[in-house]
Amino acid sequence: MVSQFSGVLQLTDLDDFITPSQECVKPVKVEKKPGKTSGIIRIEDDGSYIQLNQDGGIKKLEKAKITLNDCLACSGCITSAESVLITQQSHEELYKVLNQNKVRLHFIVVSGSEHQKLVVVSVCPQSRASLAAKYKLQVTDTARRLTAFFKNLGIHYVFDTTFSRNFSLLESQREFVQRFQRQKEDSKALPMLASACPGWICYAEKTHGSYIIPYISTTKSPQQVMGSLIKDYFAKQQNVMPDQIYHVTVMPCYDKKLEASREDFFSEDNHTRDVDCVITSGEVLKMLEQEGLSLTNVDPVPLDTMLSSEADAEVTGHSGGGSGGYLEHVFKHAAKELFGIDVHEITYKTLRNKDFQEVTLERDGSVLLRFALAYGFRNIQNLVQKLKRKKLTYHYVEVMACPSGCLNGGGQIRAEGPESSKDLLQQVEELYTSVKVQAPEANESVKKLYEQWLEGADSSKSLKMLHTQYHAVEKLNSALNIKW
């Protein structure tokens, strides 16, 4: 895996690759100015570009940079973990903001622009489990030590995205029931395809576009729900403008950097993104190494909570697997809401492989609900082809781009030495499932925020803060697309 971010686009660690239709290119319009003589381009030993003009002049040329927005708008390549490494999305950028905050402490505040940024970090449970496995710690201990590490760097608040995932699960449940009830009037209401994985979303938008988009759930991922929470509710609680908050998330895959860069998650009114920077589990490890620290040597501190509730300070999780448990939560809710059946335990049936499994709800020999999970692009491609041939019989599919799901994301810490990747993944899975499980319906703070922040579950604000939309990416048909 590439260790440093740069201004160019890099694709690395591609173990589940879909052939690109073109090389990554960024068309550039070259303007010719009158009176300028032609010249030649020379590449220096350090990789820089020099233009030598006929009049003897020398000009150093800037390197072309591909931004995350360019990548999202390009229909050229798809991978299971689009490792798009960019300067605005790295731990180095976080260090820049922290250093700027330190500098501002030495100046008298003259204007609003001199105020420090309020730096907030939101850590996902998959990254926490990866770091716990690396340092041979328990999950709760890891969460507290990680909180202390970030705060020692100058970060003000550290939250757990398990909290925001409660909203994602509840909204997914509600959305599925609504789609199921209107399937007779809307031929594309079902199957509902989960939307929490940005790698899958990127693939769907670029490759299948308007055909597949109506089937995708509109519910935001936990990362983006947390972004809405931080830049709206939390900003008001702290009495600061949203653009005064620098919000960083710690995630298990590089695709989350793409997700945070979507235009849908940028507020024109507040001139800020919901998530300003995404760093991976591996980048947090680099930060610890850069500081000369082991997480085992950091003294733990209590976790921050959105509503200062002691119950929320406890590290909890959700049942249903390492990718968030969407299938399980939606299945149980739908069984109860639509058919009055209480499902206490779910039995998975493995089909093609362990990354393609099925769950059914039956009564009197009839199948009432048929759900599936499809992980990895090979399974996703089969899923999409069946859907296009109208042979897909599922009502809901939990779709994740990475084989084995989010715990095996491209940004997770990799095995070293004699330890195999399989053994490490098993350790991470065991740690991830070791915490206390809490149903999203049982979280009292979430209930309060639905009323206090969102003005009710069915309000227009709830729709705005917890849901999003997707867009077909038009195929590029320029000569630059040709791979010679």
Residue pairs with C-beta under 8 A, 6 or more apart in sequence:
1 12
1 13
1 83
1 282
1 410
1 414
2 10
2 12
2 83
2 85
3 286
4 85
5 85
5 86
5 87
5 89
5 90
5 92
6 85
6 87
7 63
7 65
7 66
7 86
7 87
8 63
8 64
8 65
8 66
9 24
9 66
9 70
9 71
9 84
9 85
9 86
10 83
10 84
10 85
11 24
11 77
11 79
11 82
11 83
11 84
12 83
13 81
13 83
13 410
14 79
14 80
14 81
14 83
15 80
15 403
16 79
16 80
16 81
16 376
16 377
16 378
16 401
16 402
16 403
17 79
17 80
18 78
18 79
18 80
18 203
18 377
18 381
20 76
20 77
20 78
21 75
21 76
21 77
21 481
22 76
22 77
22 476
22 480
22 481
22 482
22 483
23 76
23 483
24 66
24 71
24 74
24 76
24 77
25 76
25 480
25 481
26 64
26 66
26 70
27 478
27 480
28 64
36 53
37 53
37 54
37 55
38 53
38 54
39 51
39 52
39 53
39 54
39 57
39 59
40 51
40 52
41 49
41 50
41 51
41 52
41 61
42 49
42 50
42 51
42 52
43 49
43 50
44 50
48 60
48 61
48 63
49 60
49 61
49 63
50 58
50 59
50 60
50 61
51 58
51 59
51 60
51 61
52 58
53 59
65 87
66 84
66 86
67 86
67 88
67 261
68 84
68 86
68 88
68 89
68 257
68 258
68 261
69 261
69 263
71 82
71 84
71 258
72 202
72 258
72 261
72 262
72 473
73 473
74 206
74 473
74 476
75 206
75 207
75 473
75 474
75 475
75 476
76 476
76 481
78 202
78 203
78 206
78 207
78 377
79 199
80 199
80 376
80 377
80 401
80 402
80 403
80 410
81 199
81 253
81 254
81 255
81 401
81 402
81 409
81 410
81 411
82 199
82 202
82 254
82 255
82 258
83 254
83 410
84 254
84 257
84 258
85 254
86 257
87 93
88 277
89 257
89 260
89 261
89 277
89 278
89 279
90 277
90 279
90 283
91 279
91 283
91 284
91 286
91 287
93 277
94 119
94 248
94 277
94 279
97 117
97 119
97 246
98 119
98 153
98 154
98 155
100 117
101 116
101 117
101 119
101 154
102 154
104 114
104 115
104 116
105 116
107 114
108 114
109 115
115 244
117 244
117 245
117 246
118 156
118 157
118 238
118 240
118 244
118 245
118 246
119 154
119 155
119 156
119 157
119 245
119 246
119 248
120 155
120 156
120 157
120 158
120 159
120 230
120 234
120 245
120 246
120 247
120 248
121 150
121 155
121 157
121 158
121 159
121 248
121 249
121 250
122 158
122 159
122 160
122 161
122 164
122 223
122 226
122 230
122 247
122 248
122 249
122 250
123 143
123 146
123 158
123 159
123 160
123 161
123 249
123 250
124 161
124 162
124 222
124 223
124 249
124 250
124 251
124 252
125 139
125 160
125 161
125 162
125 317
125 432
125 435
126 251
126 252
126 281
126 322
126 406
126 407
126 409
126 412
126 428
126 432
127 250
127 251
127 252
127 280
127 281
127 284
127 411
127 412
128 139
128 142
128 143
128 146
128 160
128 250
129 139
129 142
129 322
129 407
129 428
129 429
129 431
129 432
130 252
130 281
130 407
130 412
130 413
130 428
131 137
131 142
131 146
131 281
131 284
131 285
131 295
131 413
132 138
132 139
132 141
132 142
132 428
132 431
133 413
133 424
133 427
133 428
133 431
134 285
134 295
134 413
135 142
135 294
135 295
135 296
136 296
137 145
137 295
137 296
138 431
138 434
139 315
139 431
139 432
139 434
139 435
140 314
140 315
140 435
141 300
142 295
143 160
143 303
143 315
144 300
144 301
144 302
144 303
145 295
145 296
145 298
145 299
145 300
146 158
146 284
146 295
146 298
147 158
147 300
147 301
147 302
147 303
147 304
148 298
148 299
148 300
148 301
149 288
149 291
149 293
149 295
149 298
150 158
151 158
151 301
152 298
153 287
153 291
155 248
157 304
158 303
158 304
159 226
159 230
159 303
159 304
159 305
159 306
160 303
160 315
161 222
161 223
161 226
161 249
162 222
162 315
162 316
162 317
162 318
163 226
163 305
163 306
163 312
163 443
163 445
163 446
164 222
164 223
164 225
164 226
164 229
165 222
165 225
165 318
165 324
165 440
166 318
166 440
166 443
166 446
167 222
167 225
167 440
167 446
167 466
168 196
168 219
168 220
168 221
168 222
168 225
168 324
168 326
168 466
169 318
169 324
169 325
169 326
169 329
169 330
169 440
170 440
170 441
170 446
170 457
171 219
171 220
171 466
171 467
172 194
172 217
172 219
172 326
172 329
172 330
173 329
173 330
173 333
173 334
173 337
174 457
175 192
175 217
175 218
175 219
176 192
176 217
176 330
176 333
176 334
176 395
176 396
177 333
177 334
177 337
177 338
179 186
179 189
179 190
179 192
180 189
180 190
180 334
180 338
180 395
181 338
182 189
183 189
183 190
188 214
188 215
190 215
190 395
190 396
191 215
191 387
191 392
191 394
191 395
191 396
191 397
192 215
192 216
192 217
192 395
192 396
192 397
193 204
193 212
193 215
193 216
193 217
193 396
193 397
193 399
194 200
194 217
194 326
194 327
194 396
194 397
194 398
194 399
194 400
195 201
195 216
195 217
195 218
195 219
195 220
195 221
195 468
195 470
196 219
196 221
196 222
196 323
196 324
196 326
196 400
197 221
197 255
197 323
197 399
197 400
197 401
197 402
197 406
198 221
198 253
198 255
198 256
198 258
198 259
199 253
199 255
199 400
199 401
199 402
200 380
200 399
200 400
200 401
201 216
201 259
201 470
202 255
202 258
203 377
203 380
203 401
204 212
204 213
204 216
204 384
204 470
205 213
205 470
205 471
205 472
205 473
206 473
208 384
209 472
209 473
210 472
211 388
212 384
212 387
213 470
213 471
213 472
215 387
216 470
218 467
218 468
218 469
219 466
219 467
220 228
220 466
220 467
220 468
221 259
222 324
223 249
223 251
223 256
223 259
223 260
223 275
223 278
224 259
224 260
224 265
224 274
224 275
224 468
225 465
225 466
226 247
226 249
226 275
227 247
227 249
227 260
227 265
227 273
227 274
227 275
228 274
228 465
228 466
229 306
229 449
229 453
230 245
230 247
230 274
231 242
231 245
231 247
231 267
231 270
231 272
231 274
232 242
232 453
232 465
233 306
233 449
233 453
234 245
234 306
235 241
235 242
235 244
235 245
238 245
241 270
242 267
242 270
242 272
243 270
243 271
243 272
245 272
246 276
246 277
247 273
247 274
247 275
247 276
247 277
248 275
248 276
248 277
248 278
248 279
249 256
249 260
249 275
249 277
249 278
249 279
250 278
250 279
250 280
250 281
250 284
251 257
251 278
251 279
251 280
251 281
251 409
251 411
252 280
252 281
252 406
252 407
252 409
252 410
252 411
252 412
253 280
253 401
253 402
253 406
253 409
253 410
253 411
253 412
254 280
254 410
254 411
255 401
255 410
256 278
256 280
256 411
257 278
259 265
259 275
259 278
260 273
260 274
260 275
260 276
260 277
260 278
261 273
264 468
264 469
265 273
265 274
265 275
265 468
266 272
266 273
266 274
267 273
267 274
279 287
280 409
280 410
280 411
280 412
281 409
281 411
281 412
281 413
282 411
282 412
282 413
282 414
283 411
285 413
288 294
288 295
302 313
303 313
303 315
305 312
305 313
305 445
306 312
306 445
306 449
307 445
307 448
307 449
309 444
309 445
311 444
311 445
312 443
312 445
314 436
315 435
315 436
316 435
316 436
316 437
316 438
317 432
317 433
317 435
317 436
317 437
317 438
318 324
318 325
318 329
318 437
318 438
318 439
318 440
319 325
319 328
319 329
319 437
319 439
320 326
320 327
320 328
320 329
320 346
321 327
321 328
321 373
321 405
322 404
322 405
322 406
322 407
322 428
322 429
322 432
322 433
323 373
323 375
323 398
323 400
323 405
323 406
323 407
324 406
326 398
327 359
327 371
327 372
327 373
327 396
327 397
327 398
328 346
329 439
329 440
330 371
330 396
331 343
331 346
331 359
331 361
331 369
331 371
331 396
332 343
332 346
334 369
334 395
334 396
335 341
335 342
335 343
335 361
335 368
335 369
336 342
336 343
338 368
338 369
339 361
339 363
339 368
339 369
341 361
341 363
341 368
343 361
346 359
347 359
348 357
348 358
348 359
348 373
349 357
349 358
349 359
349 360
350 356
350 357
351 357
351 358
351 372
352 379
352 382
353 379
354 404
355 373
355 374
355 375
355 376
355 379
355 403
355 404
355 405
356 372
356 373
356 374
356 375
356 379
356 382
357 372
357 373
358 370
358 371
358 372
358 394
359 369
359 370
359 371
359 372
360 367
360 369
360 370
360 371
361 367
361 368
361 369
361 370
362 368
369 395
369 396
370 393
370 394
370 395
371 394
371 395
371 396
371 397
371 398
372 383
372 394
372 396
372 397
372 398
373 397
373 398
373 399
373 400
374 380
374 382
374 383
374 397
374 398
374 399
374 400
375 399
375 400
375 401
375 402
375 403
375 404
375 405
376 400
376 401
376 402
376 403
376 404
377 401
380 399
380 401
383 392
383 397
383 399
386 392
400 406
402 408
402 409
402 410
404 425
407 425
407 428
407 429
407 432
408 425
412 428
413 424
414 421
414 424
415 421
415 423
415 424
440 446
450 456
450 457
450 462
453 461
453 465
454 461
454 462
454 465
454 466
455 461
455 462
456 462
